[in-house]
Amino acid sequence: MRRIALLLVLSSGLGVNARADCPASATAFTGARIDAPFFVFDGAGSRGNGFGQFDHPSAIAEIGNGLVAIADTGNDRIKTVTLEGFFQDFWGVDRPAAIAPVGDGTVWAINGRERTAEQLQAFEELIESVTGTYLKSAGRFRNPTALAVDSVGRLYVVDAGSRRIQTFTAKGKAAKSLGSDALFEEPYGLVIDHADTLYVTDSARNRIVKLDTNGKVLAQFGENELKTPRGLAVRDGFLYVADSGNARIAKFDVSGNYIGAAGCRGTNDGEFLEPVSVAIDAERHLYVVDRAAHRVQKLGHP
C-alpha cells in the first residue's frame, strides 16, 4: 500500500544565526560556510511524542531514496524524513540506538531493549512505499551502541558492554570479534569508509581508533581535541565526529589530522547540548542529532 508523504515544516525560524563567537557561524567546514540556512527538525527542542517531536534521539543515517532515518529512542520508533525535512513514516523499534543502510532497500537497526541488531525493510520502489517490515535479527549484545555495513554487506556492531566489535555475514551469521579490553575502554561510534577501513570512537579515552576489517590497528588519534566522542561520519576523505563533551562537531582527515570544529554549547541554531550522531548527505549538508536538546539540526548548504 502506497503512503502519501506528510508535509510538515520543522524549523525554529530560518535566518536565526548562531551567536558571533560560535565557530559554526564563521568556519568553512563542510565545503561551504555553516552560517545560513540552519534547518532544525523539531526546532523547539521540546521533548515529546508528537508528530514533530523527539525524546532523546540517538542516531541518524541517510538511507537512500531521498530519505534519512532518525532513531527516536525514547519514543521507541525510527522516523523517516526527506532531505527537505518532511516526515514520511514511523517504524516501531524498541529503544532504537543506531541505524545502518545496507544499500538494497534495507537497513540494520539496534534494538536497545532486546540488545539485538534487527534488519528492516526500508523501502520498496518509491519514497511513499516506506514499510519498516521486520526481516531478521543478528546477535545478542551487552550494550550495543553503533553498527555499520561494509562494501560486501558484512555487519559490524559496536558492543560497548564487551568492549568489542562483533562482526556478522551479510546473512546475519556471527563471524568474529575485533578489539580487546586493552584497545577499547568504552567504544561507542563506528563508521566504515569506501575502502572498508573502520573508525571507532573510544569515549572514555577521548580518541578515534582506525582499524582494518581484520582488527589490525592502523592509527589512533584525537586525544588532544576530543572529549567524550560519540558518533561519526565519513565523506570525501574527512571524518566528522560528534564531540559530545565539547558540544561541537570536530573534523579530521582520515589520516588523523585535526582540521577544525563547528558549534558550541547552547540551544540556538548551530549550537548543541549533547551531539551524539552525525551524517553527511551527498550535497555535504551536515546532520547533527542532539540527544539532550531533543532535536536534529541540518547545517551547511551547497
Backbone as CSV, one residue per row, in Angstrom:
resi,resn,N_x,N_y,N_z,CA_x,CA_y,CA_z,C_x,C_y,C_z
1,MET,0.839,-1.195,0.000,0.000,0.000,0.000,0.877,1.249,0.000
2,ARG,0.646,2.122,-0.936,1.452,3.323,-1.027,0.984,4.354,-0.022
3,ARG,1.948,5.030,0.591,1.632,6.064,1.557,1.825,7.425,0.913
4,ILE,1.011,8.384,1.296,1.167,9.744,0.820,2.082,10.477,1.786
5,ALA,3.070,11.173,1.239,4.015,11.886,2.096,3.291,12.961,2.889
6,LEU,3.588,13.042,4.162,3.043,14.070,5.036,4.036,15.211,5.115
7,LEU,3.586,16.416,4.829,4.486,17.554,4.783,4.357,18.346,6.069
8,LEU,5.485,18.590,6.714,5.474,19.337,7.961,6.771,20.120,8.055
9,VAL,6.664,21.457,8.137,7.847,22.284,8.281,8.331,22.179,9.709
10,LEU,9.629,21.918,9.870,10.181,21.637,11.192,11.297,22.605,11.545
11,SER,11.111,23.865,11.288,12.160,24.832,11.550,11.806,25.726,12.712
12,SER,12.834,26.099,13.489,12.613,27.003,14.608,12.611,28.454,14.165
13,GLY,12.832,28.693,12.900,12.891,30.055,12.409,14.133,30.246,11.569
14,LEU,14.003,30.085,10.257,15.151,30.200,9.377,15.712,31.614,9.444
15,GLY,17.021,31.700,9.299,17.650,33.002,9.331,18.114,33.410,10.710
16,VAL,17.868,32.599,11.741,18.350,32.889,13.080,19.726,32.263,13.212
17,ASN,20.761,33.067,13.186,22.117,32.549,13.183,22.613,32.257,14.589
18,ALA,23.653,31.440,14.664,24.321,31.218,15.928,25.015,32.518,16.361
19,ARG,25.332,32.637,17.638,25.964,33.852,18.134,27.343,34.021,17.490
20,ALA,27.840,35.236,17.524,29.032,35.589,16.770,30.263,34.803,17.193
21,ASP,30.343,34.411,18.468,31.533,33.707,18.929,31.435,32.203,18.770
22,CYS,30.369,31.722,18.165,30.207,30.295,17.932,30.888,29.940,16.608
23,PRO,31.812,28.979,16.586,32.551,28.666,15.359,31.672,28.291,14.177
24,ALA,30.461,27.822,14.423,29.612,27.418,13.305,29.281,28.577,12.396
25,SER,29.334,29.800,12.908,28.928,30.952,12.110,30.063,31.517,11.274
26,ALA,31.282,30.960,11.418,32.402,31.576,10.720,33.369,30.584,10.084
27,THR,33.169,29.293,10.272,34.166,28.316,9.845,33.764,27.619,8.561
28,ALA,34.651,27.611,7.573,34.428,26.802,6.377,34.651,25.350,6.790
29,PHE,33.605,24.560,6.751,33.659,23.277,7.448,33.186,22.115,6.591
30,THR,32.086,22.253,5.893,31.584,21.158,5.072,31.719,21.445,3.581
31,GLY,32.605,22.346,3.228,32.750,22.723,1.831,32.033,24.027,1.552
32,ALA,31.346,24.555,2.552,30.674,25.843,2.462,30.558,26.391,3.872
33,ARG,30.282,27.663,3.996,30.155,28.252,5.331,28.889,27.741,6.013
34,ILE,29.003,27.361,7.262,27.822,26.963,8.022,27.286,28.216,8.705
35,ASP,26.587,29.038,7.916,26.051,30.249,8.527,24.558,30.408,8.273
36,ALA,24.059,29.940,7.134,22.634,30.002,6.843,22.418,29.232,5.552
37,PRO,21.299,28.555,5.377,20.265,28.475,6.418,20.534,27.351,7.420
38,PHE,20.044,27.500,8.620,20.001,26.401,9.567,18.605,25.793,9.483
39,PHE,18.537,24.500,9.409,17.244,23.820,9.389,17.186,22.879,10.578
40,VAL,16.116,22.978,11.347,16.038,22.227,12.593,14.811,21.322,12.573
41,PHE,15.019,20.032,12.763,13.936,19.085,12.924,13.484,19.186,14.383
42,ASP,12.230,19.586,14.589,11.713,19.957,15.900,12.533,21.117,16.455
43,GLY,12.338,22.254,15.834,13.114,23.419,16.196,12.943,23.861,17.626
44,ALA,11.810,23.544,18.241,11.596,23.953,19.622,12.444,23.147,20.583
45,GLY,12.876,21.962,20.142,13.649,21.104,21.026,12.854,20.651,22.233
46,SER,11.556,20.530,22.065,10.703,20.155,23.188,10.499,18.648,23.201
47,ARG,10.886,18.020,24.280,10.768,16.575,24.404,9.302,16.159,24.366
48,GLY,8.996,15.151,23.537,7.622,14.688,23.456,7.476,13.584,22.438
49,ASN,6.251,13.080,22.287,5.984,12.003,21.342,5.069,12.447,20.219
50,GLY,4.936,13.752,20.029,4.127,14.265,18.941,4.765,14.007,17.594
51,PHE,4.043,14.335,16.545,4.491,14.029,15.185,5.851,14.651,14.894
52,GLY,6.053,15.872,15.331,7.298,16.568,15.045,8.231,16.651,16.223
53,GLN,8.100,15.745,17.190,8.924,15.809,18.391,9.808,14.576,18.538
54,PHE,10.830,14.705,19.379,11.732,13.613,19.704,11.849,13.461,21.214
55,ASP,12.260,12.283,21.617,12.583,12.006,23.012,13.945,11.314,23.033
56,HIS,14.989,12.069,23.349,16.355,11.547,23.377,16.727,10.809,22.078
57,PRO,16.684,11.497,20.930,17.117,10.849,19.686,18.593,10.488,19.789
58,SER,18.991,9.405,19.100,20.358,8.923,19.297,21.134,8.652,18.020
59,ALA,20.496,8.611,16.856,21.246,8.254,15.650,20.525,8.746,14.409
60,ILE,21.308,8.922,13.341,20.751,9.323,12.056,21.572,8.678,10.953
61,ALA,20.924,8.337,9.832,21.627,7.786,8.678,20.851,8.114,7.416
62,GLU,21.571,8.448,6.340,20.932,8.601,5.041,20.708,7.201,4.485
63,ILE,19.475,6.883,4.076,19.146,5.514,3.692,18.759,5.381,2.220
64,GLY,18.930,6.458,1.436,18.599,6.388,0.019,17.192,6.874,-0.263
65,ASN,16.882,6.988,-1.551,15.572,7.466,-1.993,15.205,8.821,-1.396
66,GLY,16.214,9.652,-1.148,15.956,10.984,-0.620,15.503,11.010,0.816
67,LEU,15.889,9.996,1.597,15.423,9.898,2.981,16.575,9.778,3.961
68,VAL,16.363,10.307,5.152,17.203,9.973,6.297,16.316,9.282,7.319
69,ALA,16.930,8.412,8.115,16.223,7.744,9.201,16.811,8.225,10.518
70,ILE,15.944,8.539,11.471,16.359,9.077,12.759,15.850,8.157,13.860
71,ALA,16.756,7.701,14.724,16.370,6.861,15.859,15.813,7.746,16.964
72,ASP,14.500,7.715,17.127,13.805,8.470,18.175,13.683,7.543,19.384
73,THR,14.766,7.441,20.124,14.954,6.350,21.073,13.901,6.308,22.164
74,GLY,13.648,7.429,22.798,12.703,7.456,23.906,11.279,7.164,23.516
75,ASN,10.974,7.329,22.231,9.624,7.055,21.737,9.511,5.697,21.050
76,ASP,10.548,4.867,21.126,10.511,3.518,20.551,10.118,3.530,19.083
77,ARG,10.782,4.393,18.309,10.445,4.468,16.893,11.621,5.029,16.103
78,ILE,11.621,4.706,14.814,12.541,5.319,13.868,11.703,6.179,12.931
79,LYS,12.093,7.428,12.779,11.388,8.327,11.874,12.121,8.386,10.539
80,THR,11.392,8.293,9.453,11.975,8.533,8.137,11.555,9.925,7.687
81,VAL,12.535,10.688,7.237,12.344,12.100,6.924,13.016,12.396,5.592
82,THR,12.385,13.208,4.744,13.017,13.601,3.496,14.168,14.558,3.785
83,LEU,15.065,14.712,2.820,16.186,15.625,2.996,15.729,17.067,3.115
84,GLU,14.488,17.344,2.692,13.934,18.684,2.826,13.274,18.896,4.188
85,GLY,13.176,17.824,4.986,12.654,17.979,6.338,11.211,17.587,6.531
86,PHE,10.641,16.793,5.625,9.251,16.372,5.758,9.196,14.925,6.248
87,PHE,8.446,14.695,7.309,8.306,13.341,7.836,7.546,12.456,6.856
88,GLN,7.997,11.199,6.740,7.348,10.238,5.874,6.603,9.164,6.658
89,ASP,7.265,8.581,7.653,6.676,7.421,8.309,7.385,7.180,9.633
90,PHE,6.798,6.305,10.451,7.411,5.844,11.691,7.548,4.326,11.640
91,TRP,8.664,3.809,12.128,8.826,2.365,12.286,8.949,2.072,13.767
92,GLY,8.243,1.076,14.243,8.317,0.716,15.647,9.520,-0.173,15.926
93,VAL,10.467,0.325,16.709,11.637,-0.433,17.149,11.870,-0.094,18.615
94,ASP,12.050,-1.089,19.459,12.241,-0.840,20.878,13.595,-0.191,21.141
95,ARG,13.560,1.012,21.687,14.763,1.744,22.066,15.826,1.721,20.960
96,PRO,15.498,2.153,19.751,16.497,2.114,18.675,17.706,2.963,19.032
97,ALA,18.896,2.427,18.755,20.116,3.104,19.177,21.101,3.358,18.051
98,ALA,20.875,2.799,16.885,21.761,3.022,15.748,21.061,2.536,14.488
99,ILE,21.498,3.072,13.334,20.897,2.734,12.045,22.006,2.637,11.015
100,ALA,21.951,1.611,10.147,22.939,1.479,9.077,22.276,0.932,7.831
101,PRO,22.297,1.669,6.721,21.715,1.161,5.474,22.575,0.087,4.855
102,VAL,21.937,-0.866,4.202,22.653,-1.932,3.505,22.882,-1.564,2.044
103,GLY,21.946,-0.824,1.461,22.070,-0.439,0.066,21.163,-1.215,-0.857
104,ASP,20.410,-2.174,-0.324,19.500,-2.964,-1.139,18.044,-2.723,-0.751
105,GLY,17.798,-1.571,-0.131,16.437,-1.284,0.313,16.164,-1.751,1.719
106,THR,17.197,-2.114,2.466,17.012,-2.498,3.862,17.979,-1.706,4.736
107,VAL,17.700,-1.690,6.025,18.608,-1.092,6.997,18.735,-2.024,8.197
108,TRP,19.884,-1.955,8.857,20.054,-2.584,10.154,19.813,-1.534,11.227
109,ALA,19.188,-1.934,12.310,18.966,-1.039,13.441,19.191,-1.800,14.737
110,ILE,19.708,-1.120,15.736,19.872,-1.740,17.043,18.578,-1.640,17.826
111,ASN,18.122,-2.767,18.332,17.007,-2.820,19.266,17.614,-2.756,20.665
112,GLY,17.553,-1.573,21.282,18.215,-1.375,22.557,17.601,-2.135,23.708
113,ARG,16.320,-2.426,23.616,15.671,-3.153,24.708,16.024,-4.634,24.666
114,GLU,16.003,-5.222,23.464,16.344,-6.630,23.327,17.849,-6.844,23.153
115,ARG,18.589,-5.746,22.904,20.030,-5.802,22.699,20.396,-6.721,21.532
116,THR,19.720,-6.492,20.430,19.980,-7.228,19.197,20.099,-6.244,18.044
117,ALA,20.589,-6.744,16.910,20.570,-5.979,15.672,19.453,-6.546,14.808
118,GLU,18.584,-5.668,14.306,17.444,-6.100,13.502,17.524,-5.480,12.125
119,GLN,17.182,-6.266,11.107,17.143,-5.735,9.753,15.698,-5.445,9.373
120,LEU,15.486,-4.244,8.810,14.152,-3.785,8.437,14.112,-3.475,6.951
121,GLN,12.925,-3.632,6.381,12.696,-3.201,5.002,12.551,-1.692,5.007
122,ALA,13.475,-1.000,4.358,13.446,0.459,4.395,12.474,1.039,3.370
123,PHE,12.507,0.528,2.163,11.584,1.000,1.134,11.527,-0.028,0.024
124,GLU,10.521,0.077,-0.805,10.379,-0.846,-1.923,10.799,-0.146,-3.209
125,GLU,9.909,0.576,-3.843,10.264,1.226,-5.089,10.206,2.747,-5.008
126,LEU,9.323,3.272,-4.188,9.110,4.706,-4.128,9.256,5.196,-2.696
127,ILE,9.491,6.477,-2.556,9.559,7.058,-1.215,8.280,6.760,-0.437
128,GLU,7.146,6.775,-1.138,5.871,6.546,-0.468,5.688,5.105,-0.011
129,SER,6.636,4.225,-0.369,6.486,2.805,-0.043,7.267,2.388,1.194
130,VAL,7.596,3.333,2.044,8.311,3.004,3.273,7.476,2.030,4.099
131,THR,8.107,0.940,4.563,7.322,-0.069,5.267,7.813,-0.358,6.680
132,GLY,9.133,-0.427,6.874,9.639,-0.782,8.190,9.392,-2.238,8.544
133,THR,9.192,-3.093,7.551,8.915,-4.503,7.791,10.124,-5.195,8.417
134,TYR,9.896,-5.961,9.487,10.963,-6.701,10.148,11.387,-7.878,9.286
135,LEU,12.706,-8.067,9.115,13.203,-9.159,8.293,13.934,-10.221,9.115
136,LYS,14.940,-9.823,9.882,15.712,-10.805,10.639,16.518,-10.090,11.712
137,SER,17.155,-10.863,12.578,17.992,-10.281,13.623,19.350,-10.967,13.626
138,ALA,20.315,-10.307,14.258,21.671,-10.864,14.351,22.240,-10.566,15.727
139,GLY,22.631,-11.612,16.444,23.389,-11.468,17.671,22.626,-10.949,18.870
140,ARG,23.243,-11.144,20.027,22.792,-10.533,21.266,24.020,-9.899,21.909
141,PHE,23.825,-8.724,22.504,24.950,-7.936,22.970,24.697,-7.439,24.389
142,ARG,25.768,-6.977,25.028,25.638,-6.441,26.376,25.171,-4.993,26.353
143,ASN,25.741,-4.198,25.460,25.337,-2.797,25.331,25.710,-2.298,23.943
144,PRO,24.937,-2.647,22.923,25.260,-2.221,21.556,25.010,-0.729,21.379
145,THR,25.942,-0.033,20.734,25.816,1.413,20.575,25.892,1.889,19.134
146,ALA,26.456,1.086,18.234,26.600,1.529,16.847,26.742,0.322,15.946
147,LEU,26.433,0.524,14.675,26.646,-0.522,13.677,26.911,0.104,12.326
148,ALA,27.526,-0.679,11.444,27.839,-0.222,10.099,27.971,-1.436,9.197
149,VAL,27.876,-1.200,7.890,27.937,-2.258,6.884,29.075,-1.933,5.922
150,ASP,29.883,-2.950,5.573,30.990,-2.705,4.647,30.546,-2.914,3.204
151,SER,31.502,-2.882,2.280,31.171,-2.891,0.855,30.588,-4.203,0.366
152,VAL,30.772,-5.302,1.112,30.214,-6.593,0.705,29.047,-7.014,1.591
153,GLY,28.545,-6.084,2.400,27.351,-6.356,3.187,27.580,-6.928,4.562
154,ARG,28.849,-7.096,4.982,29.111,-7.587,6.333,28.710,-6.539,7.361
155,LEU,28.180,-7.024,8.461,27.681,-6.152,9.525,28.686,-6.104,10.672
156,TYR,28.934,-4.905,11.171,29.826,-4.683,12.311,29.024,-3.972,13.398
157,VAL,29.042,-4.522,14.606,28.271,-3.956,15.715,29.214,-3.627,16.868
158,VAL,29.198,-2.378,17.295,29.974,-1.984,18.470,29.202,-2.408,19.718
159,ASP,29.804,-3.291,20.506,29.208,-3.724,21.767,30.031,-3.111,22.899
160,ALA,29.590,-1.939,23.357,30.354,-1.231,24.388,30.476,-2.053,25.659
161,GLY,29.447,-2.862,25.931,29.452,-3.653,27.151,30.544,-4.700,27.192
162,SER,30.940,-5.222,26.022,32.004,-6.227,25.974,33.310,-5.662,25.426
163,ARG,33.301,-4.346,25.101,34.482,-3.662,24.578,34.994,-4.336,23.306
164,ARG,34.074,-4.707,22.451,34.404,-5.402,21.213,33.554,-4.864,20.059
165,ILE,33.992,-5.195,18.859,33.165,-5.035,17.670,32.837,-6.432,17.188
166,GLN,31.565,-6.770,17.165,31.130,-8.082,16.711,30.808,-7.998,15.221
167,THR,31.250,-8.980,14.445,31.007,-8.963,13.011,30.113,-10.126,12.601
168,PHE,29.363,-9.892,11.507,28.405,-10.876,11.005,28.460,-10.886,9.484
169,THR,28.105,-12.008,8.913,27.992,-12.082,7.463,26.787,-11.277,7.005
170,ALA,26.675,-11.095,5.695,25.540,-10.356,5.154,24.212,-11.013,5.498
171,LYS,24.240,-12.319,5.801,23.019,-13.036,6.164,22.765,-13.032,7.675
172,GLY,23.642,-12.351,8.431,23.423,-12.232,9.862,24.057,-13.328,10.691
173,LYS,24.937,-14.133,10.095,25.606,-15.198,10.833,26.854,-14.651,11.517
174,ALA,27.037,-14.973,12.799,28.179,-14.475,13.553,29.487,-14.900,12.901
175,ALA,30.450,-13.981,12.840,31.738,-14.265,12.224,32.855,-14.189,13.259
176,LYS,33.308,-12.992,13.597,34.409,-12.857,14.550,34.246,-11.548,15.306
177,SER,35.087,-11.363,16.329,35.079,-10.116,17.079,36.404,-9.406,16.892
178,LEU,36.361,-8.073,16.932,37.539,-7.238,16.769,37.738,-6.414,18.028
179,GLY,38.987,-6.168,18.390,39.277,-5.338,19.544,39.490,-6.148,20.799
180,SER,39.805,-5.437,21.898,40.090,-6.071,23.168,39.958,-5.048,24.282
181,ASP,39.998,-5.529,25.537,39.970,-4.616,26.673,41.168,-3.667,26.646
182,ALA,42.284,-4.145,26.136,43.472,-3.299,26.071,43.319,-2.178,25.045
183,LEU,42.559,-2.441,23.982,42.397,-1.437,22.928,41.289,-0.453,23.249
184,PHE,40.142,-0.952,23.693,38.982,-0.100,23.948,38.620,-0.085,25.431
185,GLU,38.310,1.102,25.918,37.724,1.203,27.246,36.219,1.403,27.147
186,GLU,35.787,2.260,26.230,34.357,2.480,26.009,34.101,2.780,24.535
187,PRO,34.169,1.762,23.661,33.875,2.014,22.247,32.425,2.455,22.097
188,TYR,32.187,3.370,21.175,30.817,3.893,21.044,30.384,4.015,19.586
189,GLY,31.001,4.898,18.822,30.580,5.137,17.451,31.404,4.353,16.448
190,LEU,30.856,4.166,15.254,31.528,3.407,14.201,31.111,3.922,12.837
191,VAL,32.100,4.059,11.949,31.808,4.342,10.556,32.831,3.585,9.711
192,ILE,32.440,3.183,8.501,33.312,2.459,7.578,33.390,3.256,6.279
193,ASP,34.615,3.506,5.796,34.748,4.296,4.576,34.691,3.414,3.333
194,HIS,34.863,4.018,2.153,34.710,3.289,0.894,35.784,2.226,0.710
195,ALA,36.898,2.334,1.444,37.962,1.340,1.363,37.821,0.263,2.433
196,ASP,36.693,0.236,3.106,36.414,-0.708,4.194,37.387,-0.555,5.367
197,THR,37.766,0.667,5.640,38.516,0.990,6.852,37.535,1.406,7.932
198,LEU,37.731,0.899,9.158,36.837,1.177,10.272,37.405,2.313,11.126
199,TYR,36.523,3.185,11.581,36.869,4.240,12.526,35.924,4.106,13.724
200,VAL,36.488,3.968,14.911,35.710,3.718,16.122,36.049,4.778,17.157
201,THR,35.043,5.414,17.744,35.316,6.335,18.840,35.395,5.566,20.152
202,ASP,36.388,5.900,20.950,36.511,5.372,22.302,36.223,6.540,23.236
203,SER,35.005,6.588,23.745,34.553,7.756,24.501,35.345,7.969,25.778
204,ALA,35.706,6.897,26.448,36.413,7.024,27.717,37.845,7.514,27.523
205,ARG,38.452,7.155,26.398,39.841,7.545,26.145,39.950,8.739,25.195
206,ASN,38.816,9.318,24.837,38.777,10.551,24.044,39.592,10.441,22.756
207,ARG,39.336,9.385,21.997,40.112,9.183,20.793,39.329,8.402,19.756
208,ILE,39.904,8.352,18.561,39.384,7.551,17.461,40.417,6.480,17.145
209,VAL,39.950,5.243,16.989,40.820,4.130,16.624,40.486,3.727,15.188
210,LYS,41.500,3.652,14.362,41.356,3.287,12.946,41.817,1.847,12.771
211,LEU,40.955,1.003,12.190,41.218,-0.424,12.068,40.968,-0.905,10.647
212,ASP,41.599,-2.015,10.284,41.173,-2.690,9.075,40.126,-3.742,9.444
213,THR,39.597,-4.442,8.463,38.492,-5.368,8.727,38.929,-6.614,9.487
214,ASN,40.228,-6.804,9.645,40.731,-7.914,10.460,41.041,-7.498,11.890
215,GLY,40.828,-6.217,12.182,41.062,-5.729,13.532,42.448,-5.165,13.761
216,LYS,43.275,-5.082,12.731,44.604,-4.505,12.878,44.489,-3.001,13.087
217,VAL,45.163,-2.481,14.119,45.126,-1.051,14.409,46.029,-0.308,13.438
218,LEU,45.449,0.652,12.727,46.186,1.433,11.740,46.622,2.782,12.292
219,ALA,45.832,3.330,13.210,46.169,4.628,13.808,45.251,4.881,14.990
220,GLN,45.666,5.784,15.864,44.844,6.274,16.968,45.089,7.773,17.070
221,PHE,44.009,8.545,17.181,44.183,9.999,17.187,42.990,10.675,17.856
222,GLY,43.145,11.970,18.129,42.067,12.778,18.684,42.155,13.065,20.162
223,GLU,43.136,12.483,20.867,43.198,12.646,22.323,43.301,14.103,22.753
224,ASN,43.932,14.936,21.946,44.121,16.338,22.319,42.965,17.234,21.899
225,GLU,42.062,16.710,21.077,40.967,17.547,20.561,39.591,17.126,21.050
226,LEU,39.415,15.874,21.424,38.087,15.335,21.688,37.820,15.143,23.177
227,LYS,36.540,15.228,23.521,36.086,14.928,24.874,34.780,14.149,24.767
228,THR,34.812,12.908,25.178,33.652,12.005,25.092,33.086,11.957,23.669
229,PRO,33.881,11.585,22.671,33.363,11.492,21.307,32.346,10.362,21.178
230,ARG,31.335,10.601,20.358,30.271,9.610,20.160,30.226,9.159,18.699
231,GLY,29.178,9.531,17.982,29.033,9.070,16.603,29.943,9.826,15.649
232,LEU,30.106,9.259,14.440,30.938,9.897,13.437,30.474,9.516,12.036
233,ALA,30.874,10.346,11.071,30.533,10.127,9.664,31.784,10.358,8.843
234,VAL,31.829,9.781,7.635,32.975,9.955,6.761,32.496,10.257,5.352
235,ARG,33.163,11.198,4.700,32.884,11.504,3.296,34.060,12.277,2.719
236,ASP,34.429,11.901,1.508,35.452,12.626,0.740,36.764,12.768,1.499
237,GLY,37.128,11.748,2.265,38.407,11.769,2.947,38.432,12.512,4.264
238,PHE,37.253,12.857,4.786,37.183,13.568,6.058,36.242,12.861,7.025
239,LEU,36.579,12.950,8.308,35.740,12.427,9.378,35.083,13.574,10.112
240,TYR,33.792,13.402,10.427,33.040,14.371,11.216,32.608,13.657,12.496
241,VAL,32.983,14.195,13.644,32.829,13.498,14.922,31.931,14.294,15.849
242,ALA,30.945,13.617,16.430,30.112,14.232,17.466,30.951,14.315,18.735
243,ASP,31.557,15.462,18.941,32.443,15.706,20.084,31.559,16.113,21.263
244,SER,30.914,15.118,21.836,29.810,15.357,22.759,30.205,16.180,23.978
245,GLY,31.337,15.851,24.590,31.747,16.563,25.799,32.086,18.016,25.558
246,ASN,32.467,18.355,24.320,32.767,19.742,23.968,31.599,20.431,23.274
247,ALA,30.471,19.718,23.112,29.262,20.279,22.499,29.552,20.875,21.126
248,ARG,30.224,20.118,20.280,30.574,20.605,18.952,30.788,19.422,18.010
249,ILE,31.034,19.721,16.737,31.388,18.709,15.753,32.827,18.953,15.332
250,ALA,33.677,17.951,15.514,35.084,18.059,15.138,35.315,17.418,13.776
251,LYS,36.284,17.944,13.055,36.597,17.443,11.712,38.066,17.035,11.647
252,PHE,38.316,15.812,11.138,39.653,15.288,10.904,39.738,14.800,9.471
253,ASP,40.956,14.697,8.935,41.083,13.911,7.723,41.276,12.457,8.127
254,VAL,41.186,11.533,7.169,41.198,10.119,7.526,42.575,9.642,7.975
255,SER,43.580,10.501,7.858,44.897,10.170,8.388,45.030,10.569,9.852
256,GLY,44.019,11.271,10.375,44.027,11.643,11.780,44.417,13.074,12.055
257,ASN,44.617,13.883,11.024,44.966,15.287,11.221,43.726,16.104,11.558
258,TYR,43.804,16.881,12.605,42.678,17.702,13.050,42.521,18.906,12.127
259,ILE,41.303,19.128,11.639,41.030,20.230,10.720,40.399,21.415,11.437
260,GLY,39.433,21.142,12.299,38.740,22.221,12.996,37.460,21.709,13.628
261,ALA,36.640,22.645,14.115,35.397,22.275,14.787,34.320,23.290,14.465
262,ALA,33.077,22.867,14.601,31.932,23.749,14.403,30.952,23.548,15.539
263,GLY,30.326,24.641,15.943,29.328,24.561,17.002,29.891,24.938,18.355
264,CYS,28.992,25.108,19.303,29.344,25.452,20.669,28.148,25.104,21.541
265,ARG,28.303,25.224,22.849,27.235,24.823,23.765,26.124,25.855,23.798
266,GLY,24.893,25.369,23.614,23.740,26.259,23.651,22.553,25.641,22.949
267,THR,21.478,26.388,22.841,20.247,25.884,22.229,19.806,26.695,21.023
268,ASN,20.632,27.655,20.596,20.321,28.376,19.374,20.690,27.517,18.165
269,ASP,20.343,27.989,16.973,20.728,27.285,15.761,22.251,27.207,15.680
270,GLY,22.769,26.037,15.326,24.203,25.858,15.244,24.880,25.614,16.572
271,GLU,24.088,25.462,17.636,24.615,25.176,18.957,24.059,23.839,19.444
272,PHE,24.769,23.208,20.378,24.406,21.857,20.804,24.530,21.710,22.317
273,LEU,23.780,20.756,22.835,23.915,20.374,24.235,24.659,19.049,24.364
274,GLU,24.238,18.052,23.581,24.869,16.734,23.631,24.806,16.083,22.256
275,PRO,25.643,16.520,21.313,25.627,15.876,19.990,26.138,14.446,20.094
276,VAL,25.371,13.501,19.542,25.745,12.087,19.668,25.846,11.360,18.339
277,SER,25.323,11.942,17.265,25.355,11.268,15.971,25.394,12.308,14.868
278,VAL,26.112,11.991,13.782,26.214,12.907,12.648,26.073,12.125,11.351
279,ALA,25.672,12.824,10.311,25.593,12.242,8.970,25.889,13.346,7.966
280,ILE,26.417,12.968,6.804,26.701,13.900,5.714,25.971,13.402,4.477
281,ASP,25.174,14.272,3.849,24.485,13.822,2.646,25.320,14.131,1.402
282,ALA,24.795,13.778,0.244,25.557,13.896,-0.995,25.911,15.340,-1.331
283,GLU,25.151,16.300,-0.817,25.428,17.710,-1.058,26.227,18.335,0.073
284,ARG,26.791,17.482,0.938,27.662,17.886,2.033,26.932,18.664,3.116
285,HIS,25.627,18.487,3.214,24.918,19.004,4.376,25.258,18.124,5.577
286,LEU,25.385,18.751,6.713,25.732,18.061,7.948,24.493,17.962,8.829
287,TYR,24.158,16.734,9.249,23.026,16.495,10.141,23.576,16.122,11.512
288,VAL,23.064,16.752,12.547,23.559,16.523,13.906,22.396,16.155,14.815
289,VAL,22.481,14.988,15.454,21.488,14.560,16.437,21.952,15.043,17.806
290,ASP,21.113,15.854,18.444,21.415,16.412,19.759,20.490,15.754,20.771
291,ARG,21.021,14.758,21.469,20.179,13.949,22.362,19.563,14.770,23.492
292,ALA,20.357,15.586,24.152,19.855,16.336,25.304,18.889,17.439,24.904
293,ALA,19.046,17.972,23.681,18.155,19.032,23.215,16.932,18.483,22.492
294,HIS,16.856,17.162,22.297,15.702,16.500,21.672,15.414,17.058,20.280
295,ARG,16.468,17.215,19.496,16.270,17.750,18.148,17.402,17.298,17.227
296,VAL,17.182,17.503,15.930,18.174,17.206,14.898,18.341,18.469,14.057
297,GLN,19.569,18.879,13.826,19.821,20.059,13.007,20.470,19.654,11.688
298,LYS,20.074,20.337,10.647,20.697,20.207,9.338,21.470,21.500,9.078
299,LEU,22.776,21.393,8.874,23.636,22.557,8.772,24.342,22.583,7.420
300,GLY,24.746,23.766,7.009,25.505,23.911,5.795,24.618,24.021,4.564
301,HIS,25.203,24.356,3.459,24.482,24.466,2.195,25.464,24.265,1.063
302,PRO,24.968,23.934,-0.145,25.875,23.673,-1.270,26.748,24.887,-1.607
